[in-house]
Amino acid sequence: MYLYDQLRQRADASRPVRVGLIGAGKFGSMFLSQVPTTPGLSVAAIADLRPDNAQAACRSVGWPDTLIAATEFSDDAAAMMASGKVDVVVEATGNPIAGIRHAQKAIENGVHIVMVNVEADVLAGAALAEQARKAGIVYSMAYGDQPALTIEMVEWARATGFEVIAAGKGTKYLPAYHSSTPDTVWDHYGLTAEQASAAGMNSQMFNSFLDGTKSALEMAAISNATGLSAPSNGLGFPAAGMDDLAHILRPQSQGGCLESKGQVEVVTSIERDGRPVHRDLRWGVYVVIEAPNDYAAACFKQYGMNTDASGRYSAMYKPFHLIGLELNISILSAALLGQPTGMTKGYHSDVVATAKRPLKAGEVLDGEGGFTVWGKLCSARQSAEIGGVPIGLAHHLKLTRDVPAGAPITWQDVGDHPDTDILALRKKMHVS
């Protein structure tokens, strides 16, 4: 891609790629830490609900005072995108409603958008990507986050002639985690509430990683970008290390755990009894491929590929992802190449709010990572058939009837959602 050469040329011409950041939380701060050492790229403006916190984040990651003084800080993301001062905007709020509206404002103003906000992308990404395409701008997933990195591996496999059998990421999972709440989350991370607070860690956000919601959202994003399918009963979270991916993530007819070829799945770093998995992939991503012929299978063996017993299935993986530290790749791909690093292409999969415990009529749902619901992956068709409430909209909704533990929340269980514009946008997405 020679992005660095183009950056140097931009720097020499005093014509940097101008970035606007919305949300200076952990992901945003990791990106900001790379800015002083990236020639040809500047952060023109940062929009955050607390501009003073955004300035503090810049200081904490090592920005000099001169760089802070040259950057605009505000709480008005819409004005930033309408200013004409940014080429690419990074949406890193994590709020699905805000994320969708920010994306629409970027499209309206002809600004490329990098959507760190996977919650917003899963909720309405297919519609947003189509709007961006018609406007001639790039709508992209965020490199460094696991969906974009997995999609890159899927593209590599398909472009080199391999069939993708499975793709996804690793995490730490046990079935009991689905009922975790912000009050219990730190027990699972081995921290006290005081330690987490001192580190600026948000309990509800971190709980969404633990209770399975974030894994479901990321797999839905991969599915919607690649056409890979969701398992019929949600993610199975099989225990598998790097050496066992090709053995475990193959079809059931071949002795594996997959219902069929071409699925997304998340592997866990611990066995169900709590024992650690050997050479786990907790922080990484993978793709399992099948040799299309005997010659290719022989090459797997000749070049030391990890395979199943048949020698037909193999896996490529990346053991780590660096989140915001890698985000520049998306920004530069959009601004310099006019290409996304992963983009929603269809509405194949969804994430439906699911009761963590028996819920009573009158209770108010508190959304992703909260006390009431977790997000379960399903096909878009399943979601439509049951009238499932997507996890991105399962916030501040009052239940009109009881819902048993483990049951999906449907639109028949709740009152009307106030964000009618978001519902209208979502209805434009056709189940694929």
HELIX and SHEET records of a PDB file:
HELIX    1   1 LEU A    3  ASP A   12  1                                  10    
HELIX    2   2 LYS A   26  GLN A   34  1                                   9    
HELIX    3   3 VAL A   35  THR A   37  5                                   3    
HELIX    4   4 PRO A   51  SER A   60  1                                  10    
HELIX    5   5 ASP A   65  ALA A   69  1                                   5    
HELIX    6   6 ALA A   77  ALA A   82  1                                   6    
HELIX    7   7 PRO A   96  GLU A  108  1                                  13    
HELIX    8   8 VAL A  118  ALA A  135  1                                  18    
HELIX    9   9 GLN A  146  ALA A  159  1                                  14    
HELIX   10  10 PRO A  175  SER A  179  5                                   5    
HELIX   11  11 VAL A  185  TYR A  189  1                                   5    
HELIX   12  12 ALA A  193  ALA A  198  1                                   6    
HELIX   13  13 SER A  203  LEU A  210  1                                   8    
HELIX   14  14 THR A  213  THR A  226  1                                  14    
HELIX   15  15 MET A  242  ASP A  244  5                                   3    
HELIX   16  16 LEU A  245  ILE A  248  1                                   4    
HELIX   17  17 GLN A  252  GLN A  254  5                                   3    
HELIX   18  18 ASP A  294  GLN A  302  1                                   9    
HELIX   19  19 ILE A  323  GLU A  326  5                                   4    
HELIX   20  20 ASN A  328  LEU A  332  1                                   5    
HELIX   21  21 SER A  333  LEU A  337  3                                   5    
HELIX   22  22 ALA A  380  ILE A  386  1                                   7    
HELIX   23  23 ILE A  391  LEU A  393  5                                   3    
HELIX   24  24 TRP A  411  ASP A  413  5                                   3    
HELIX   25  25 THR A  420  LYS A  427  1                                   8    
SHEET    1   A 6 GLU A  72  SER A  74  0                                        
SHEET    2   A 6 LEU A  41  ALA A  47  1                                        
SHEET    3   A 6 VAL A  17  ILE A  22  1                                        
SHEET    4   A 6 VAL A  88  GLU A  91  1                                        
SHEET    5   A 6 HIS A 112  MET A 115  1                                        
SHEET    6   A 6 TYR A 139  MET A 141  1                                        
SHEET    1   B 4 GLN A 263  THR A 268  0                                        
SHEET    2   B 4 GLU A 163  THR A 171  1                                        
SHEET    3   B 4 VAL A 285  GLU A 290 -1                                        
SHEET    4   B 4 TYR A 313  LYS A 318 -1                                        
SHEET    1   C 2 SER A 349  ALA A 355  0                                        
SHEET    2   C 2 VAL A 373  SER A 379 -1                                        
SHEET    1   D 2 VAL A 364  ASP A 366  0                                        
SHEET    2   D 2 HIS A 395  LYS A 398 -1                                        
END                                                                             
